[in-house]
Amino acid sequence: MIQKIKNLSSDMLTAFEIPNYRLLFAGRVTSNMGRTMRVFARAWLVYEMTESPLRMGIATSALAWPMLFMPLFGGIVADRVDRKKLLLVTESILVVLWSVVALLITLGLFEWWYFIISAVISGVIQSFGRPGHQAMIGSVVDSKRLGNAVALDSVSETWPRIVAPALGAVLIGVIGIDGLFWLTALGQFVTLITILNIRWEPSKIKVPSNIGNNIFEAIQHIRKENIIMALVMLGLLSSLFAGSYNFLLPIFADSIFNVGENGLGILMTVGALGGALGSIIVVAASNSRRHRGLILVIISIIKTLALMAFSQAQIFPIAILAMFFMGSTQVMFMTMVTIAMQQLAPDHLRGRIMSLRVIFMGFSPFGVLIMGTIAEIHGASNTVLIGAILYGITSMLVLTLTPTLRKFQ
């Protein structure tokens, strides 16, 4: 039994056998911790300065605006240049950007709308950096360990979402809001150092010189690989209909379950813990190449049922249980979609194909807008139910029309 546990642990961390991936992973952890703390600190400071939820929402969402169209250009760049150099440039700019923000806050010269400018700049830079990072994973990890590497990368995204807000709330009281921004800039600098220490020789890949030809080449490949198109559609549907329930949680906590701020904290924590468990499950199963398409179908069904259960829950414990499954299935679903896209992407197209992942994640604000409009008319409970039904029907339609995806191993 002990030996089996040791073997399982070894299989779960097989990507860490590659030194370059260890560095890439460490950089991702510090970068994601810093970014998540900045989102929390940005909302905190804007609300403190303006007492306006609207301005807080604008400043917080500004990061996603460029990600609706810029990542495709970022993917083209990631396929045309040395990916390590690309990441060094993007991380260096982010270090400077957030150091300037921290300095302005320290000097008392900061205005709330500066966050719109800095967030948009950060979104543009990340539109190049994120496809570059996704492409870099495929560059430093062999195909045997690729699934495990992507699953571990999901852990580096999920766990900071649990730890960073709580840590940020504590640190604000200790080092102040300006100190917290300096700390996130330092985290970005640590990420820069990890990338600097990656040792690799970029492959010599011939790509079309014309941007239109670059896009056409990617489209031609996606047309041949209909599984990729199906995966992109599933990700887009999830962002539009199944991932935008979070912004309605305060209404559920206050007006439906009558549990107030403490209850809202419980819901968000349980959802995050579900996501953390989901990431661990995917890591444990990442080296298995059996029935992945079927598992994706099952996860989509469970995700739909959990959303429906949450929307119609009349007692708080049922909502907590549903929230746990919503969090876990969301992370498992997105991680498995990413793994499949990585495995199906040839290296010379990896940046462009993985940029689609960044784009459909950038559609979340549209999901919030759609669900918010429906909520104004039909209320929060019916809105989540409608979103669940729309997601369930459309995702099952995509999976039904793509038998190769259902059979994907």
C-alpha positions in Angstrom: 0.0 0.0 0.0 2.8 2.4 1.0 4.6 1.6 -2.3 1.4 2.3 -4.3 1.1 5.7 -2.6 4.7 6.5 -3.4 4.2 5.5 -7.0 1.0 7.6 -7.2 2.8 10.6 -5.7 5.7 10.2 -8.1 3.3 10.0 -11.1 1.5 13.1 -9.9 4.7 15.1 -10.0 6.4 13.6 -13.0 6.6 17.0 -14.8 8.8 18.3 -12.0 11.5 15.9 -13.2 12.2 18.5 -15.8 14.3 21.4 -14.3 12.9 23.9 -16.8 9.4 23.1 -15.8 10.2 23.4 -12.1 11.3 27.0 -12.8 8.3 27.7 -15.0 6.0 26.4 -12.3 7.7 28.4 -9.5 7.4 31.6 -11.6 3.7 30.9 -12.2 3.0 30.5 -8.5 4.6 33.8 -7.6 3.0 35.6 -10.6 -0.5 34.2 -9.8 -0.2 35.0 -6.1 0.7 38.6 -7.0 -2.0 38.9 -9.6 -4.7 37.6 -7.3 -3.6 39.8 -4.4 -3.6 42.8 -6.8 -7.2 42.1 -7.9 -8.2 42.0 -4.2 -6.1 45.1 -3.3 -7.3 47.0 -6.4 -11.0 46.5 -5.4 -10.3 47.4 -1.8 -8.5 50.6 -2.6 -11.0 51.8 -5.3 -13.9 51.2 -2.9 -12.0 53.0 -0.1 -11.3 56.0 -2.3 -14.7 56.2 -4.0 -17.2 54.2 -2.0 -18.7 53.2 -5.5 -19.3 49.6 -6.4 -19.7 50.6 -10.0 -16.2 52.2 -10.1 -14.8 49.2 -8.2 -16.3 46.9 -10.9 -15.0 49.0 -13.7 -11.4 49.1 -12.3 -11.5 45.3 -11.6 -12.9 44.2 -14.9 -10.5 46.5 -17.0 -7.9 43.7 -17.0 -10.1 41.5 -19.2 -11.0 44.1 -21.8 -7.9 43.6 -24.0 -8.2 39.8 -23.7 -11.2 39.7 -25.9 -9.1 40.2 -29.1 -5.4 40.7 -28.2 -4.4 37.1 -27.3 -4.6 35.9 -30.9 -1.8 38.4 -31.8 0.0 37.3 -28.7 -0.2 33.7 -30.0 1.2 34.7 -33.4 4.1 36.4 -31.6 4.7 33.3 -29.4 5.0 31.2 -32.6 7.3 33.6 -34.3 9.9 34.5 -31.7 12.0 32.9 -28.9 9.3 32.2 -26.3 11.7 32.7 -23.4 12.6 36.1 -24.7 8.9 36.9 -25.1 8.2 36.0 -21.4 11.2 38.0 -20.3 9.9 41.1 -22.0 6.4 40.7 -20.8 7.4 40.0 -17.2 9.9 42.9 -17.2 7.2 45.3 -18.3 4.8 44.0 -15.6 7.5 44.5 -12.9 8.0 48.1 -14.0 4.3 48.7 -14.3 3.3 47.5 -10.8 6.4 49.1 -9.2 5.3 52.5 -10.7 1.7 51.9 -9.3 3.2 51.0 -5.8 5.3 54.1 -5.9 2.4 56.4 -6.8 0.3 54.9 -4.0 3.2 55.3 -1.5 3.7 59.0 -2.5 -0.1 59.6 -2.2 -0.3 60.6 -5.9 -2.6 57.8 -7.0 -6.2 58.4 -8.4 -8.7 55.5 -8.7 -8.9 55.8 -12.4 -5.2 55.1 -12.8 -6.2 51.5 -12.1 -8.2 51.4 -15.4 -5.1 52.5 -17.3 -2.7 50.1 -15.4 -5.2 47.2 -15.7 -5.6 47.7 -19.5 -1.8 47.9 -19.9 -1.5 44.7 -17.9 -4.2 43.0 -19.9 -2.4 43.9 -23.2 0.9 42.5 -21.8 -0.8 39.4 -20.5 -2.4 38.9 -23.8 1.1 38.2 -25.1 2.5 36.6 -21.9 -0.2 34.0 -21.3 -0.2 32.4 -24.8 3.6 32.6 -24.5 3.5 30.8 -21.2 1.1 28.1 -22.5 3.3 27.6 -25.6 6.4 27.5 -23.4 4.9 24.5 -21.4 4.8 22.5 -24.6 8.3 23.6 -25.5 10.0 22.5 -22.2 7.9 19.4 -21.5 7.9 16.2 -23.6 4.6 14.7 -24.8 4.6 12.0 -22.1 4.6 14.5 -19.3 2.5 17.2 -21.0 -0.8 16.3 -19.5 0.7 16.3 -16.0 2.5 19.6 -16.6 -0.8 21.3 -17.7 -2.6 19.8 -14.6 0.1 21.1 -12.3 -0.2 24.5 -14.0 -3.9 24.4 -13.1 -2.8 24.0 -9.4 -0.6 27.1 -9.8 -3.7 29.0 -10.8 -6.2 27.5 -8.4 -4.5 27.5 -5.1 -3.4 31.2 -5.2 -7.1 32.0 -5.6 -7.7 30.4 -2.2 -4.6 31.7 -0.3 -3.9 35.1 -1.9 -7.2 37.0 -0.9 -6.9 35.9 2.8 -3.2 36.6 2.8 -3.7 40.0 1.2 -6.4 41.0 3.8 -3.9 40.2 6.6 -1.0 41.9 5.0 -2.9 45.2 4.4 -3.2 45.6 8.1 0.5 44.9 8.5 2.3 46.6 5.6 -0.5 48.8 4.3 -2.0 48.9 0.8 1.1 50.4 -0.7 3.3 47.7 0.9 1.0 45.0 -0.6 1.5 46.5 -4.1 5.3 46.5 -3.5 5.1 42.9 -2.5 3.2 41.9 -5.7 5.8 43.8 -7.8 8.5 41.7 -6.0 6.6 38.6 -6.8 6.5 39.6 -10.4 10.3 40.1 -10.2 10.8 36.6 -8.8 8.8 35.3 -11.8 11.2 37.2 -14.1 14.2 35.6 -12.4 12.8 32.1 -12.7 12.3 32.6 -16.5 15.8 34.1 -16.8 17.2 30.8 -15.4 15.4 28.5 -17.8 17.9 26.9 -20.1 16.7 25.8 -23.5 17.3 26.1 -27.2 14.3 27.5 -29.2 13.4 25.3 -32.1 13.8 26.7 -35.6 10.3 26.9 -36.9 9.4 28.4 -40.2 6.3 30.5 -40.0 4.6 32.7 -42.5 5.8 36.3 -42.4 2.4 37.8 -43.1 0.0 38.1 -40.1 -3.0 37.2 -42.2 -1.1 34.0 -43.3 -0.3 33.2 -39.7 -4.0 33.4 -38.8 -5.0 31.4 -41.9 -2.5 28.7 -41.1 -4.0 28.3 -37.6 -7.6 28.3 -38.9 -6.7 25.6 -41.5 -5.3 23.4 -38.8 -8.3 23.9 -36.5 -10.7 23.0 -39.4 -8.8 19.7 -39.8 -8.8 19.1 -36.0 -12.5 19.6 -35.3 -11.8 18.5 -31.7 -10.0 21.7 -31.1 -12.9 23.8 -32.4 -15.3 21.8 -30.1 -13.0 22.4 -27.2 -12.9 26.1 -27.9 -16.7 26.2 -28.1 -17.0 24.3 -24.8 -14.7 26.8 -23.1 -16.6 29.7 -24.6 -20.0 28.3 -23.4 -18.6 27.7 -20.0 -17.4 31.3 -19.7 -20.7 32.8 -21.0 -23.3 30.6 -19.1 -21.7 28.5 -16.4 -18.9 30.6 -15.0 -20.6 33.9 -14.3 -22.6 32.9 -11.3 -20.0 34.2 -8.9 -21.0 37.8 -9.3 -24.6 36.9 -8.2 -23.4 35.2 -5.0 -23.9 38.4 -2.8 -27.6 38.4 -3.8 -27.9 34.7 -2.9 -26.2 35.3 0.5 -28.2 38.4 1.4 -31.6 38.0 -0.1 -32.2 34.3 -0.7 -30.3 32.4 2.1 -30.2 35.4 4.5 -26.7 34.5 5.7 -25.1 37.8 5.2 -21.4 38.5 4.7 -20.3 35.4 6.7 -22.4 33.2 4.5 -21.0 34.8 1.4 -17.5 34.1 2.7 -18.5 30.5 3.3 -19.8 30.1 -0.2 -16.7 31.6 -1.8 -14.4 29.5 0.4 -16.3 26.2 -0.4 -16.2 27.0 -4.1 -12.4 27.6 -3.9 -11.9 24.4 -1.9 -13.9 22.5 -4.5 -11.6 24.0 -7.2 -8.5 23.0 -5.2 -9.7 19.4 -4.9 -10.7 19.4 -8.6 -7.2 20.4 -9.6 -5.6 17.7 -7.4 -7.9 15.1 -9.0 -6.9 16.1 -12.5 -3.2 16.0 -11.5 -3.7 12.5 -10.2 -5.4 11.4 -13.4 -3.3 13.5 -15.8 -1.0 10.7 -16.9 -3.9 8.4 -17.8 -4.9 8.5 -21.5 -8.2 6.6 -21.1 -11.7 7.8 -21.8 -10.8 11.6 -21.5 -13.7 12.6 -23.8 -16.2 10.5 -21.9 -14.9 12.0 -18.6 -15.4 15.5 -20.1 -19.1 14.6 -20.9 -19.6 13.4 -17.3 -18.0 16.5 -15.8 -20.3 18.7 -18.0 -23.4 16.9 -16.8 -22.4 17.1 -13.1 -21.5 20.8 -13.6 -25.0 21.5 -15.1 -26.8 19.6 -12.3 -24.8 21.4 -9.6 -25.7 24.8 -11.1 -29.4 23.8 -11.2 -29.3 22.5 -7.7 -27.7 25.7 -6.4 -30.2 27.9 -8.2 -33.1 26.2 -6.7 -31.7 25.5 -3.2 -34.0 26.6 -0.4 -31.6 25.8 2.5 -28.0 26.9 2.9 -26.4 23.4 3.4 -27.6 22.3 0.0 -26.2 25.4 -1.6 -22.9 24.8 0.1 -22.8 21.3 -1.3 -23.7 22.5 -4.8 -21.1 25.2 -4.6 -18.4 22.7 -3.8 -19.3 20.7 -6.9 -19.6 23.8 -9.0 -16.0 24.8 -8.0 -14.5 21.4 -8.5 -16.1 20.7 -11.9 -15.3 24.1 -13.2 -11.6 23.6 -12.6 -11.6 20.0 -13.8 -13.4 21.0 -17.0 -11.2 23.9 -17.9 -8.0 21.9 -17.0 -9.0 18.9 -19.2 -9.9 21.2 -22.1 -6.5 22.8 -21.8 -4.7 19.4 -21.6 -6.5 18.3 -24.8 -5.7 21.5 -26.6 -2.0 21.3 -25.7 -1.8 17.7 -26.9 -3.5 18.4 -30.2 -1.5 21.6 -30.9 1.7 21.1 -33.1 4.6 23.1 -31.6 4.7 25.6 -34.5 1.1 26.5 -33.9 1.0 26.1 -30.1 1.0 29.8 -29.3 -1.9 30.6 -31.7 -4.0 27.6 -30.6 -3.5 28.2 -26.9 -4.3 31.9 -27.4 -7.9 30.7 -28.0 -7.9 29.5 -24.4 -7.1 33.0 -23.2 -9.7 34.5 -25.5 -12.6 32.4 -24.3 -11.6 33.0 -20.7 -11.7 36.7 -21.5 -15.4 36.3 -22.5 -16.4 36.1 -18.8 -17.3 39.8 -18.6 -19.8 39.2 -21.5 -21.2 36.3 -19.4 -21.6 38.6 -16.5 -23.3 41.2 -18.7 -25.7 38.6 -20.1 -26.5 37.1 -16.7 -26.8 40.5 -15.1 -29.4 41.6 -17.7 -31.4 38.4 -17.2 -31.2 38.9 -13.4 -32.7 42.3 -13.6 -35.8 40.8 -15.1 -36.0 37.3 -13.6 -34.0 37.4 -10.4 -30.8 35.7 -9.4 -32.2 32.2 -8.8 -33.9 32.0 -12.2 -30.8 33.5 -13.9 -28.5 30.8 -12.6 -31.1 28.2 -13.6 -31.4 29.6 -17.1 -27.6 29.8 -17.4 -27.3 26.1 -16.3 -30.0 25.0 -18.8 -28.4 27.0 -21.7 -24.9 25.6 -20.8 -26.2 22.0 -20.4 -28.1 22.1 -23.8 -25.4 23.8 -25.8 -22.5 21.8 -24.4 -24.3 18.5 -24.9 -25.1 19.7 -28.5 -21.4 20.3 -29.1 -20.4 16.9 -27.6 -23.1 15.2 -29.6 -22.0 16.7 -32.9 -18.3 15.9 -32.2 -18.1 12.1 -31.7 -14.3 12.3 -32.1 -14.2 14.4 -28.9 -16.4 11.9 -27.0 -14.0 9.2 -28.0 -10.8 11.3 -27.3 -8.2 9.4 -25.3 
